[in-house]
Amino acid sequence: VAKSVACTSAGGSAIGVDSYYHGVMTDVIGNVVNDIGPAGCTYVQGIYFSTSGTIKNNLVYRVGAVAIHLWHDANHVIITNNTAAASNFGMVIGGGDFYYTSAGANNVFVANNIVYDNKYGISEQGVTGKQNVYKNNLIYKNTTYNTSLRNGLVATATVSSDPLFKGYSRTAAAPDFHLTTSSPAIGRGIATNAYPTDLGGKPRNATTGYDIGAYQH
């Protein structure tokens, strides 16, 4: 997990999905990624994604740089029902240092995610497109800013409230990111591109309502 290594531009990530060898349509689903990299190191990521595909139902917290980071040739990515907390950035959506294209991060769909208690919330950086969509995310208590988008894009149906996790802590060995019964994330998500079950295997469906974050209540 590289907690005690020197912070250098060699970089690293817990889960790295790379397009250098022309990989496309990769799925990163149902992972718990935590305590990655030296605190504040800008080169060590949680989930680092540079191609097309999906990022769903992941819990990512206490990452030195970015919990969920799109870069290089990332495009056409669906990012739904993740929880990103206690990191430097919750999410970076962007393109740069390209391998085979210079189009940047476009056609990225970001919904039903909890981005909480990071230094920065959701940030578009580098080259980004006008077809990115941000909707029904809970974005709260990110100290520098909650959302920074480009190209005139605006996040819609954002929940700006404490998610009320069952046992959240920035320092505890095993914080509990399940939702309490009074969480504002309950029923505030959408069905579009949601994975059929949550991180723990619990069904997501219209009857109970689609919750925001990695866990269904």
Secondary structure as UniProt FT lines:
FT   TURN            9..10
FT   STRAND          12..17
FT   TURN            20..21
FT   STRAND          26..29
FT   STRAND          32..36
FT   TURN            39..40
FT   TURN            42..43
FT   STRAND          44..49
FT   STRAND          53..56
FT   STRAND          59..63
FT   STRAND          66..70
FT   STRAND          77..80
FT   STRAND          83..85
FT   STRAND          89..96
FT   STRAND          109..111
FT   STRAND          114..116
FT   STRAND          120..126
FT   TURN            130..131
FT   STRAND          133..135
FT   STRAND          138..140
FT   STRAND          145..148
FT   TURN            151..152
FT   STRAND          165..167
FT   STRAND          176..179
FT   TURN            181..182
FT   TURN            184..187
FT   TURN            192..193
FT   TURN            199..200
FT   TURN            206..208
//
